[in-house]
Amino acid sequence: MELLPRSSEEFSSAEYWEKFFTRRGDRAFEWYGEYAELSAVLHKYLRAQDKVLVVGCGNSELSEQLYDAGCAHLTNIDISETAIGRMKERNATKRPDMHFVLMDVLDLHFEDGSFQVALDKGTLDALASDQRVETMERVERMFGQLARVLRVGGRYVCVSLAQEHVLQALVGFFTRAGWPVRVHRMDSKARDGFHLPVFVIVCTKFCWPKGATGVTQVLEVCDSEAAPPRRLATPEDLLAAVRQSQAYALLRSKLGTRVDPGDEPALQLCHAASGQPRYSMHVVDSPPAGKGARRGHFAVFIVPQGRETDWLFGTAEGRSQLARTANFRRLLIVALHRGQDYGDMRAVQVELSAKVMELAPPSMPSNQQVPFLSDGGDLGSREVRHRGHSPLSGDFVVEDVRGEEGQLLRRLVFLSNTNVVQSESRLARRAAGRKKGKRKDAEPGGTSLLVDKSFLCCAHHRAMVAGLALLDEGRVAAEGQSVSVLLVGLGGGGLPQFLHDYVPRAQVEVVEIDAAMAEVASQWFGFQQDDRLTVTVADGLEVIKRRAQEGGHSYDIVMFDVDSKERTLGMSCPPAAFVEKPLLQCVWQLLAPRGIFVLNLVCRDPSLRGSVLAVLGDVFQKVLLRAIDEEVNEVLFCHKAEARPLAELPSAGHALERHLRTPGKPWDASLSLAALLDKVSLA
């Protein structure tokens, strides 16, 4: 039998509800929650002696159960004559003092201040069936009528699904009137296809003195029946808190079945008091196991702090591989946020245990123990060394973390995009027995840590260095010959510092638009300028255009390693303006006759990537590509003149590597230029 409206507009129709209750008969309709689910909260606001107006009572048993619990002064109204008649008949003997009246909530025939409580279970939702002007005018009329018949100190208690437009109207009306508003999220069960949570919204009538100013809005949310109220600053914050609860309920409903392995539901758990994100979670279900294969039901994997951006944890492909390797039907992968204290693994397990059980697969036995896993068995290590703000890049942090193999790493992270490590360097302990006295590259605070400038953490930086092998070998190795490099994008300075330290007679000029980054590179990443390594703080686009117009500038290598602040284009490196044809033609002009343009490209949009490659092919003689394993980065080598055959590149890499092994200086063991160039292909 169809008992729910075909369209939302029918909810506000008296004809619909008359037909509804005629067809349903005497069976109660409780799809907003049974009395047992609502009673704990309702009885906080309904006292035995209160005069209570129940609006839109229908044939719900709520009034009868409240009466039996001691609330004897109940007046029930509804617009359905059938519902009122049947409720009168049903309660005439058992509850003779309970009143049922045929009345429209938009036109209440009661004196002002007649009731201490107005109780509404679903009536507001039925009335606010859409967002048309005439509908919202009826809603305002209902609020006005309820406000009139309530006494000062009285409560409008509304049980609702709290759709956005409904909650907006309610909060807007009563906060304008100066009434405190509190929202309780109920732990009611899904029924009849309803998976959205039910809320009890309580608005308390205040009567402020005429002309009162500076009245503070009181807006509170209780995240569960047992949770204390949490104060919020604005109506928008209240709406956002309700949206988050609704989204979580829908996610739990979705997780009630097996999640498609191609899907990956994600959520955040926030600190109740501060609202700050505390845990980020991804739910990964593995494909069904083969016949006879054994697999655990459910496990939680805690990502060590500082490892969130590793391929295994920071990409969908990596997390899928982790889930298969862990051999569980469902793996909940949990990342910890910076700036919060977690204690140890046991403390995290205690904090998360109740919440993660809500995300367990439906097939898991009720008595099943859920293991908490991690790489290395602990929470990892993260120490924020510096917080700063840039007018161009926003807030950022410099932090020390422990990497996959236990090595100490220093990272620069923009807080506007915490999933990306902007710069990374390996740290080393200062050698014992060194004479006291501050080194030029010593960091603030006087710790024993130094940046290991011989090591390039970023795989795409290693590939970019390999691009030097595409120049004439003698050009790099010959005495008295310099190699001129123009690099747009400084970051932490690891790439230009390496070029300075390991390429004999390299003349490196860096153009960086953000002065704050130049300061961070010097203070925290050991970057040091001299006559062979300089930084110009300017817009790289303008510098390239101007120098191309001026003439007289020539570079063996031009490199772009600059990120984009625009997150919607599908290309996060470089900004789109850096790969437009007129600018690339300026780059071509700045290159020496056999010069190389090296581009770090991060583009997830296949169509956009194709157009970038096409433009590069139009401007340059030959374009080679080196994909970076387990990363979205690609390094493009663009030749101004005819390039050497691909088969010769590995031997050129070997030759360059021999020249770069500077006597007396440590060498990046991961930097095998021949191996890097062996994977270069035509774009």
Solvent accessible surface area in square Angstrom, and as a share of the most:
residue,aa,sasa,rsa
1,M,152,0.68
2,E,82,0.37
3,L,34,0.17
4,L,57,0.28
5,P,24,0.15
6,R,186,0.68
7,S,55,0.35
8,S,56,0.36
9,E,92,0.41
10,E,52,0.23
11,F,41,0.17
12,S,34,0.22
13,S,33,0.21
14,A,43,0.33
15,E,135,0.61
16,Y,30,0.11
17,W,36,0.13
18,E,60,0.27
19,K,106,0.45
20,F,7,0.03
21,F,14,0.06
22,T,74,0.43
23,R,115,0.42
24,R,30,0.11
25,G,20,0.19
26,D,97,0.50
27,R,128,0.47
28,A,24,0.18
29,F,28,0.12
30,E,20,0.09
31,W,23,0.08
32,Y,13,0.05
33,G,0,0.00
34,E,73,0.33
35,Y,40,0.15
36,A,86,0.66
37,E,31,0.14
38,L,0,0.00
39,S,23,0.15
40,A,62,0.48
41,V,1,0.00
42,L,0,0.00
43,H,68,0.31
44,K,120,0.51
45,Y,28,0.10
46,L,5,0.03
47,R,119,0.44
48,A,59,0.46
49,Q,119,0.53
50,D,1,0.00
51,K,97,0.41
52,V,0,0.00
53,L,0,0.00
54,V,6,0.04
55,V,1,0.00
56,G,27,0.26
57,C,9,0.06
58,G,6,0.06
59,N,6,0.03
60,S,16,0.10
61,E,67,0.30
62,L,7,0.03
63,S,3,0.02
64,E,10,0.05
65,Q,58,0.26
66,L,0,0.00
67,Y,37,0.14
68,D,94,0.49
69,A,59,0.46
70,G,37,0.35
71,C,3,0.02
72,A,38,0.29
73,H,95,0.42
74,L,0,0.00
75,T,20,0.12
76,N,0,0.00
77,I,1,0.00
78,D,10,0.05
79,I,67,0.34
80,S,0,0.00
81,E,120,0.54
82,T,29,0.17
83,A,1,0.01
84,I,7,0.04
85,G,36,0.35
86,R,81,0.29
87,M,0,0.00
88,K,107,0.45
89,E,138,0.62
90,R,76,0.28
91,N,3,0.02
92,A,68,0.53
93,T,124,0.72
94,K,155,0.66
95,R,32,0.12
96,P,90,0.57
97,D,89,0.46
98,M,12,0.05
99,H,105,0.47
100,F,13,0.05
101,V,49,0.28
102,L,93,0.46
103,M,20,0.09
104,D,59,0.31
105,V,12,0.07
106,L,22,0.11
107,D,81,0.42
108,L,7,0.04
109,H,133,0.59
110,F,44,0.18
111,E,139,0.62
112,D,100,0.52
113,G,23,0.22
114,S,26,0.17
115,F,12,0.05
116,Q,33,0.14
117,V,0,0.00
118,A,0,0.00
119,L,0,0.00
120,D,0,0.00
121,K,31,0.13
122,G,15,0.15
123,T,22,0.13
124,L,0,0.00
125,D,13,0.07
126,A,13,0.10
127,L,18,0.09
128,A,1,0.00
129,S,12,0.08
130,D,25,0.13
131,Q,131,0.58
132,R,113,0.41
133,V,112,0.64
134,E,82,0.37
135,T,0,0.00
136,M,42,0.19
137,E,101,0.45
138,R,56,0.20
139,V,0,0.00
140,E,70,0.31
141,R,123,0.45
142,M,0,0.00
143,F,0,0.00
144,G,30,0.29
145,Q,37,0.16
146,L,0,0.00
147,A,19,0.15
148,R,76,0.28
149,V,0,0.00
150,L,1,0.00
151,R,94,0.34
152,V,99,0.57
153,G,35,0.34
154,G,1,0.01
155,R,27,0.10
156,Y,0,0.00
157,V,0,0.00
158,C,0,0.00
159,V,0,0.00
160,S,0,0.00
161,L,15,0.07
162,A,1,0.01
163,Q,82,0.37
164,E,72,0.32
165,H,22,0.10
166,V,1,0.00
167,L,2,0.01
168,Q,98,0.44
169,A,17,0.13
170,L,0,0.00
171,V,1,0.01
172,G,20,0.20
173,F,38,0.16
174,F,0,0.00
175,T,15,0.09
176,R,171,0.63
177,A,47,0.36
178,G,18,0.17
179,W,12,0.04
180,P,24,0.15
181,V,1,0.01
182,R,73,0.27
183,V,0,0.00
184,H,4,0.02
185,R,31,0.11
186,M,1,0.01
187,D,83,0.43
188,S,25,0.16
189,K,153,0.65
190,A,63,0.49
191,R,51,0.19
192,D,100,0.52
193,G,63,0.60
194,F,46,0.19
195,H,86,0.38
196,L,57,0.28
197,P,8,0.05
198,V,7,0.04
199,F,1,0.00
200,V,0,0.00
201,I,0,0.00
202,V,5,0.03
203,C,0,0.00
204,T,32,0.18
205,K,39,0.16
206,F,88,0.37
207,C,99,0.60
208,W,101,0.35
209,P,98,0.62
210,K,209,0.88
211,G,75,0.72
212,A,47,0.37
213,T,126,0.73
214,G,78,0.75
215,V,57,0.33
216,T,102,0.59
217,Q,78,0.35
218,V,44,0.25
219,L,0,0.00
220,E,18,0.08
221,V,5,0.03
222,C,2,0.01
223,D,54,0.28
224,S,35,0.23
225,E,47,0.21
226,A,101,0.79
227,A,28,0.22
228,P,108,0.68
229,P,62,0.39
230,R,49,0.18
231,R,144,0.53
232,L,25,0.12
233,A,80,0.62
234,T,52,0.30
235,P,32,0.20
236,E,114,0.51
237,D,58,0.30
238,L,0,0.00
239,L,15,0.07
240,A,29,0.22
241,A,10,0.08
242,V,3,0.02
243,R,108,0.39
244,Q,114,0.51
245,S,18,0.12
246,Q,24,0.11
247,A,60,0.47
248,Y,33,0.12
249,A,11,0.08
250,L,92,0.46
251,L,21,0.10
252,R,96,0.35
253,S,38,0.25
254,K,98,0.41
255,L,2,0.01
256,G,36,0.35
257,T,91,0.53
258,R,128,0.47
259,V,5,0.03
260,D,93,0.48
261,P,54,0.34
262,G,78,0.75
263,D,52,0.27
264,E,40,0.18
265,P,11,0.07
266,A,61,0.47
267,L,25,0.12
268,Q,96,0.43
269,L,31,0.15
270,C,61,0.37
271,H,75,0.34
272,A,68,0.53
273,A,84,0.65
274,S,69,0.44
275,G,35,0.34
276,Q,104,0.46
277,P,44,0.27
278,R,28,0.10
279,Y,4,0.02
280,S,24,0.16
281,M,1,0.00
282,H,48,0.21
283,V,0,0.00
284,V,8,0.04
285,D,5,0.02
286,S,5,0.03
287,P,61,0.38
288,P,100,0.63
289,A,41,0.32
290,G,54,0.52
291,K,216,0.92
292,G,76,0.73
293,A,60,0.47
294,R,215,0.78
295,R,57,0.21
296,G,28,0.27
297,H,38,0.17
298,F,3,0.01
299,A,0,0.00
300,V,0,0.00
301,F,16,0.07
302,I,0,0.00
303,V,2,0.01
304,P,5,0.03
305,Q,28,0.12
306,G,0,0.00
307,R,13,0.05
308,E,40,0.18
309,T,41,0.24
310,D,30,0.15
311,W,64,0.22
312,L,52,0.26
313,F,9,0.04
314,G,37,0.35
315,T,42,0.24
316,A,53,0.41
317,E,113,0.51
318,G,0,0.00
319,R,21,0.08
320,S,34,0.22
321,Q,76,0.34
322,L,16,0.08
323,A,1,0.00
324,R,129,0.47
325,T,105,0.61
326,A,25,0.19
327,N,68,0.35
328,F,34,0.14
329,R,105,0.38
330,R,1,0.00
331,L,0,0.00
332,L,1,0.00
333,I,4,0.02
334,V,0,0.00
335,A,20,0.15
336,L,3,0.02
337,H,46,0.20
338,R,47,0.17
339,G,60,0.58
340,Q,43,0.19
341,D,122,0.63
342,Y,13,0.05
343,G,58,0.56
344,D,83,0.43
345,M,35,0.16
346,R,152,0.55
347,A,47,0.37
348,V,1,0.00
349,Q,50,0.22
350,V,94,0.54
351,E,83,0.37
352,L,2,0.01
353,S,43,0.28
354,A,81,0.62
355,K,67,0.28
356,V,1,0.01
357,M,81,0.36
358,E,59,0.27
359,L,0,0.00
360,A,19,0.15
361,P,14,0.09
362,P,86,0.54
363,S,66,0.42
364,M,23,0.10
365,P,58,0.37
366,S,118,0.76
367,N,128,0.65
368,Q,69,0.31
369,Q,150,0.67
370,V,21,0.12
371,P,51,0.32
372,F,34,0.14
373,L,56,0.28
374,S,23,0.15
375,D,65,0.33
376,G,73,0.70
377,G,53,0.51
378,D,80,0.42
379,L,11,0.05
380,G,30,0.29
381,S,44,0.28
382,R,38,0.14
383,E,101,0.45
384,V,44,0.25
385,R,46,0.17
386,H,58,0.26
387,R,131,0.48
388,G,20,0.19
389,H,120,0.54
390,S,0,0.00
391,P,122,0.77
392,L,95,0.47
393,S,10,0.07
394,G,22,0.21
395,D,75,0.39
396,F,6,0.03
397,V,0,0.00
398,V,0,0.00
399,E,2,0.01
400,D,9,0.04
401,V,0,0.00
402,R,102,0.37
403,G,7,0.06
404,E,123,0.55
405,E,156,0.70
406,G,33,0.32
407,Q,63,0.28
408,L,31,0.16
409,L,10,0.05
410,R,0,0.00
411,R,13,0.05
412,L,0,0.00
413,V,3,0.02
414,F,8,0.04
415,L,63,0.31
416,S,86,0.56
417,N,34,0.17
418,T,61,0.35
419,N,122,0.63
420,V,71,0.41
421,V,37,0.21
422,Q,51,0.22
423,S,12,0.08
424,E,38,0.17
425,S,10,0.06
426,R,72,0.26
427,L,13,0.06
428,A,44,0.34
429,R,157,0.57
430,R,64,0.23
431,A,62,0.48
432,A,107,0.83
433,G,83,0.80
434,R,116,0.42
435,K,183,0.78
436,K,206,0.87
437,G,62,0.60
438,K,166,0.70
439,R,76,0.28
440,K,187,0.79
441,D,25,0.13
442,A,17,0.13
443,E,9,0.04
444,P,48,0.30
445,G,77,0.74
446,G,63,0.61
447,T,45,0.26
448,S,52,0.34
449,L,18,0.09
450,L,21,0.10
451,V,23,0.13
452,D,26,0.14
453,K,43,0.18
454,S,6,0.04
455,F,39,0.16
456,L,6,0.03
457,C,22,0.13
458,C,24,0.14
459,A,21,0.16
460,H,24,0.11
461,H,26,0.12
462,R,40,0.15
463,A,1,0.00
464,M,0,0.00
465,V,0,0.00
466,A,1,0.00
467,G,0,0.00
468,L,1,0.00
469,A,3,0.02
470,L,14,0.07
471,L,8,0.04
472,D,88,0.46
473,E,66,0.30
474,G,36,0.35
475,R,79,0.29
476,V,1,0.01
477,A,31,0.24
478,A,40,0.31
479,E,151,0.68
480,G,72,0.69
481,Q,78,0.35
482,S,53,0.34
483,V,0,0.00
484,S,26,0.17
485,V,2,0.01
486,L,0,0.00
487,L,1,0.00
488,V,4,0.03
489,G,7,0.07
490,L,9,0.05
491,G,15,0.15
492,G,3,0.03
493,G,2,0.01
494,G,32,0.31
495,L,2,0.01
496,P,1,0.01
497,Q,10,0.04
498,F,0,0.00
499,L,0,0.00
500,H,23,0.10
501,D,27,0.14
502,Y,7,0.02
503,V,2,0.01
504,P,39,0.24
505,R,75,0.27
506,A,0,0.00
507,Q,80,0.36
508,V,2,0.01
509,E,32,0.14
510,V,0,0.00
511,V,1,0.00
512,E,16,0.07
513,I,86,0.44
514,D,5,0.03
515,A,61,0.47
516,A,22,0.17
517,M,5,0.02
518,A,18,0.14
519,E,102,0.46
520,V,6,0.03
521,A,0,0.00
522,S,55,0.35
523,Q,78,0.35
524,W,17,0.06
525,F,8,0.03
526,G,5,0.05
527,F,6,0.03
528,Q,58,0.26
529,Q,97,0.43
530,D,65,0.34
531,D,118,0.61
532,R,66,0.24
533,L,0,0.00
534,T,54,0.31
535,V,23,0.13
536,T,48,0.28
537,V,78,0.45
538,A,31,0.24
539,D,49,0.25
540,G,3,0.03
541,L,31,0.15
542,E,89,0.40
543,V,1,0.01
544,I,0,0.00
545,K,79,0.33
546,R,113,0.41
547,R,36,0.13
548,A,11,0.09
549,Q,151,0.67
550,E,106,0.48
551,G,41,0.39
552,G,91,0.87
553,H,64,0.29
554,S,67,0.43
555,Y,20,0.07
556,D,7,0.04
557,I,0,0.00
558,V,0,0.00
559,M,0,0.00
560,F,0,0.00
561,D,30,0.16
562,V,27,0.15
563,D,33,0.17
564,S,3,0.02
565,K,98,0.42
566,E,79,0.35
567,R,103,0.38
568,T,116,0.67
569,L,86,0.43
570,G,30,0.29
571,M,6,0.02
572,S,30,0.19
573,C,10,0.06
574,P,0,0.00
575,P,32,0.20
576,A,39,0.30
577,A,37,0.29
578,F,12,0.05
579,V,11,0.06
580,E,97,0.43
581,K,83,0.35
582,P,92,0.58
583,L,5,0.03
584,L,0,0.00
585,Q,85,0.38
586,C,22,0.13
587,V,0,0.00
588,W,101,0.35
589,Q,102,0.45
590,L,2,0.01
591,L,5,0.02
592,A,16,0.13
593,P,107,0.67
594,R,150,0.55
595,G,0,0.00
596,I,2,0.01
597,F,0,0.00
598,V,0,0.00
599,L,0,0.00
600,N,5,0.02
601,L,0,0.00
602,V,13,0.07
603,C,15,0.09
604,R,155,0.57
605,D,51,0.27
606,P,112,0.70
607,S,89,0.57
608,L,49,0.25
609,R,71,0.26
610,G,36,0.35
611,S,55,0.35
612,V,5,0.03
613,L,31,0.15
614,A,59,0.45
615,V,36,0.21
616,L,0,0.00
617,G,43,0.41
618,D,99,0.51
619,V,21,0.12
620,F,8,0.03
621,Q,106,0.47
622,K,44,0.19
623,V,13,0.08
624,L,0,0.00
625,L,18,0.09
626,R,18,0.07
627,A,50,0.39
628,I,9,0.04
629,D,92,0.48
630,E,107,0.48
631,E,81,0.36
632,V,68,0.39
633,N,19,0.10
634,E,24,0.11
635,V,0,0.00
636,L,0,0.00
637,F,1,0.00
638,C,0,0.00
639,H,7,0.03
640,K,36,0.15
641,A,32,0.24
642,E,100,0.45
643,A,12,0.09
644,R,53,0.19
645,P,74,0.46
646,L,63,0.31
647,A,94,0.73
648,E,80,0.36
649,L,1,0.01
650,P,33,0.21
651,S,71,0.46
652,A,1,0.01
653,G,0,0.00
654,H,101,0.45
655,A,8,0.06
656,L,5,0.02
657,E,22,0.10
658,R,162,0.59
659,H,74,0.33
660,L,0,0.00
661,R,127,0.46
662,T,42,0.24
663,P,126,0.79
664,G,89,0.85
665,K,90,0.38
666,P,90,0.57
667,W,42,0.15
668,D,0,0.00
669,A,100,0.78
670,S,54,0.35
671,L,2,0.01
672,S,44,0.28
673,L,0,0.00
674,A,7,0.05
675,A,52,0.40
676,L,20,0.10
677,L,4,0.02
678,D,98,0.51
679,K,114,0.48
680,V,14,0.08
681,S,53,0.34
682,L,105,0.52
683,A,62,0.48
